[in-house]
Amino acid sequence: MTPADLTRPISYASVPTRGTRFMRTFVPYQLLRFTIINVKMLRLLSRAHHTKPRR
């Protein structure tokens, strides 16, 4: 990197904390989040399939 690169907006990106990095790589947590998101999608789809069509 040159000194000119340090003034660009990308240089202001935050660095993840140790806890954030841990949660991003902790497989049980990722599986839990994956399950929660999938359950939410299934609920949304089931509501869409069980509603009566409008006339």
KAJO-V926781 format. One line per field, one symbol per residue. burial: # if it has 9 or more other ideal C-beta (glycine too) atoms within 8 Angstrom, else .. Layout:
burial: ???
This chain:
burial: ....................#........#.........................
